[in-house]
Amino acid sequence: MPPSVPVLTHGSPLPAASWDIMATIFFSYSHADEALRDQLEKHLSALKHEGLVETWHDRRIPAGDVLDDAISAELERADVILLLVSADFLASRYCFDIEMRRAMERHAAREARVIPVILRPCDWHGTPFGKIAATPDDGKPVRSFADMDEGFLQVVRAIRRALQASAPTAPPAPPSRTATKPHPQQPVRPAPRSSNLGLPRRFTDIDRDRFRDETFEFFAAFFENSLNELAQRHPDVEARFKRIDAEAFTAALYRGGKKAASCHIFLGKLPDGIAYSSSESQARNSYNEILNVETDEHGLFWRPIGMNIRSQDAARLMPQAAAEAYWELFLRDMRR
């Protein structure tokens, strides 16, 4: 595989004028990946301390500003555009049809550098940015690393290499006609300021409820699609998905006509929980695991209570990882 150092498709660095001061990085991302975006921004702290980059994303739009106008203006002034790629990014009309397409136009015109950052596994290779070398190395998703810090480190190193590759080199000075030694040109330095400008985010009850409801709908689609795909790949297996109501669904797998695995997933009685039962019984007073919404200063996430998913191994689950955890519980009976 070629080294995953992002390069312009034309093979030329950006115009020198774009790089003689601090570079601006624009995050193009789905809000479903907000926690991962926050983690990446932390990992960019060293570049910020060195005065090499500043970052921007839509959460920095002041109250009262027109969202589309603010995003468009920042996208136009950005030197580096990070596409934070996931299935949610690809499914977002705004991310894919507006931000990404304008980013690729600026990339082709050598006005900015686009770097695809693969956050979660998805089918991105056939997209307009699929021909640009992605990061982490070989396009391995950040979420696929046993230690996500290692994945983010590869992303930051790729960004640093991209900045270095785009830094202009001064042309050789013409021969001097005098004996006076010319003074070296002083680099342009950014105005001093702190790079510690983040503030803790506060989440309301409606934020938690929306996160829970959106995750539950994601679980339903995830299970239905996974059941169909599994049945297609294994001729001796039949699958059944049944949506009970807006707050519950069941899933079952049959091998040779005999039920081999089943589950009931529903919104639990705990305030923010999504419960898992290894039975198709529609009773909602028993379960084998519950995932609860939790928050910190950066985002919302899921944490299991630890009945069948070890909480120390799943301290911060995003919806994709939470769905995978329940899918693994479901398949456990099938594999016995």
N, C-alpha and C positions, 0 to 999 in steps of 0.2 A: 504494500500500500504506500502511496506517496505520503510524505510528511504533511500533517494537517496544519500547515501554516497558511492562514488566509491570505490570498493574493487577489489582486484585481484581475478580472478576466482579460484585460488588455495587457497585463504584465507590467504596468507602469505605476510608480508611486503617485500619491495624490499631489496636487499643486503645492509648491513649497509654502505658499501663503497660508495654507490650512494648518500648517504644523509648526509655525514659529512661535506659537503661544499654546497655552493649555488646550488640549483636544476635548471636545464635547462628545460624550457617549449618550446615545438615545436608546432606551429600552423599548422594543416593540414586543409585547407579550399579552397573553390572555390573563385576565384577573384570576382564573383558576390556578395560575402558577405564581401568584403574588409572593407566597412564602419563599419559593425558590429564587425569585428575583431579588428578594431582600437578602438572601444568603449570598448570592453572587455579588451584590453591591458591597457587602461586608468584605468579601475577598478582594475587592478592588481598592481597599483602603490604602495599601502601600503605594499604589500608583497615584492616589489622591495626595498622600503626604508628600510625595516627590514633586507635586505640582504638575504632573503630566496629564491628568484627566479630571474632568468634572462630569457628573452624570445627571441625567434627566429622565423622568417618567411621568405619567399622567397624574400620579398622586400629588405632584407638586404644583398642580394648577390652582391658583388662588381662588377662593370663593368669589363668585360673581363673573369670572371670566367665561367666555364661550369655549366649550370644550374642544370642538372641532378646530376652531381657529388657533387655539393655543397649541394643540398637538401638531397641526400643520406647520406652524411657525417654527417649532422646535425641531421637527423633522427636517425642515429646509436648512437649518443652521448647523445641524449635527455633522461632525467629522467622521464619527464611527457609529454605525447603526447595528445594534445587536438584535438579531431575530431569535427570540427565546422560543424554541420550537417544541411543540407537543401536539397531541391530537386536538386539544382545545384551541391552540393557536391556529392550526389548519382549518378548524371548523368555524373560527371567528371571521365573519364577513369583513369586519373593520380591519382586523390584523392582516388578513390574507389579501383582500381585494383593494384595500386603500393604503395602509402603511407599507406592507411588503412591496407592492407594485411600485410605489413612488420611491422606496428605498432602492429597488433594482434599477430604476431609471437614473437615479443619481450615481449609483455605482457604475453603470455603463458609461455615463458621461464623465467619469473620473472626478466627480465632485465630492464623493464620500466613499467610505469603505464599508461594505456589508460583511458581517461575520455571523453565520448561523451557529447558534449555540443549542445543541440538542439536549433538552432537559429530560424528556421522557420518550420511550419507544413509540415511534409512529412512522407512517409511510411518507417520508419527506423527500426521498431521492428523485422522484419525478417532478418535483416542483420547480418553478423558475429559479430558485436559489440552489437547486440540487447539484449544479455543476461547480459551485463554489466550495472549496475545502472547508469542512465544518470542524468544530471543536466541541467536546474533547477529542483526543486523538482517534482517528478512524471513524469519527461520528458516533462513538459509543455514548449513549445517553448518560447524563449526570446521575439520574436515579438508579442506573444499573451498577454503579460502583458500590462495593461493600461499605466503603467510607466515602460519603459524598464530598468531603473536603478534598479528597484526591482529585475528583472530577472537576471541582471548581478551580483547583490549583492549575490544572491543565488549561482551563479556559483563560485564566488570568495570564498564564505564560504565553498563550497564543496571541492575546491582545497586546501584551508587551512587545512580542516579536513584530506584530503588525505595525505598531507605532514606530519601532526602530527602523523597519524596512521603509517606512514612508517618510522618515526624517530627511529633509533636504541636505545635500552636501554642498558646501560653498565651492564655487568655481575657483581655479587657481588665479591668484592675483597677477596682474600684468607687471612686467619688470619696472622697477622704480627708476625714475630719472634723477632722483636725488639720493643722497646718502642717508636721508631721514628714514628711520625704521617705522613702518606704519603701525598704528595702534590696532590691536585685534578688536574686531567688532564684538561688542558686549551683547550677550544673549538677552532677549526680551523676557523679563520675568513677570509672572502674574502678580497682581496685587495680593499682599499677604492676607490670609483669612484662615479660619479654622476649617478643617475637613469634617469635624464632628458636628454636623448640622441636623442630624436625624432626631426626631422626637418619637416617644412611644405612641403607638396607635391605640385608640380606644374603640372597643367594639360594643355595640348596643345589642339588646335582646333581638331586634329585628335582623341584625347581621348574623347572629347565631342561628336564628330560625331559618333564614334563607340558605345559609350554608348547609344546615341539616337537610332541608327539603331538596336542594339541588344535588346533594350527595346521594340521597335516596333515589332520585330519578336516575342518576348516573349508575347506581347499583342495579336498578331494574334493567336498564339498557345493556349494561355489562354482562349480566347473567343471561339475558335472553340471547344476545349475540354469541356468547361463549358456548351456550348449550347447542345452538344451531351449528356452529363450526365444529364442535366436538363430534356431533352426530354425523356430520358429513365426512369426517375423517375416519370414523370407525363404523363400518357397515353393520356390525352386530349390536350397535348401541342406538337406542331411541331416547329422545329428550322431550321433556314437557315443561313449559313455562306457563304459569297462570297468574295473571294480575288479579288480586282479590279486590283491592280498592286503592285509593290514593295513598294509603299508608302501609300496604302489605302486598307481598307476592310470594309464590312458592315455586320451587324448581325440583325436578326429579329426573333421574337417569335410569334406564332399563337396559339390562344386558340379557339377551335371549328371552325377552319378554318378562323377566323378573326384575323387580325394583332393586337397584343396587345402591342408590343414594338419593336423599331427599333433604329439603330444607325449607324453612319458613323465615323470611326476613321482613321485619316490620319496625315501625317506629315504636320504641319502647316507652314504658311508663315514666322512666326517668326523664327529666326535662328535655335533654338534648340527645337522647340515645337512639341508636339504631341497633336492634337486637337480632340475634341469630339463634334459630332453633334447628336442631338436626331432625326434626319431625315436621311433616306437612300439616300437622294439626294447627288449626287456626286460632287456638287459644293463645292469648297474649300475656299469660301470667307465668310462663316458664320459658327459659332460654338457656343456651350453652355459652353465650358470649354477648357482651354489649360493648359497642363503641360509643364513647361520649365526646361531645364537642368540648375542646379546651382552647384557650387563647394565651398568647403571650404578647409582648409589645410589638411583635412583627406580623402576626397573622393568626388565622384559625386553623385548627388541625384536629385529628381524631386520635384518641388514646383508648386502648382496650382496658377493661377492668381486670383482665388476666385469668379468666376461667379456662380458656383454651388457646389464647394467644398470649405469649409471655410479654407483659407490658414493658420489661426492660429491653426487649428486642424490637419493640414497635412504639417508641416513645412519642413519635411525631409522624402520624400518617396523613398524607394527602389523600383525596378521594380515590385516585387510581390504586395506590398502595393498600388502602383500606378495603377496596373491592377485591383485590388480589388475596388479601388475608382471609376474607370470608369464602372466596372461591376455593382456596386451599383447604379450609375446613370441610367444604362440601365434597371435594374430591377425595378426602381422606378415607371415607367409607367405601368409595368406589375402588380404591387401590388395595383394600384389605383382601 
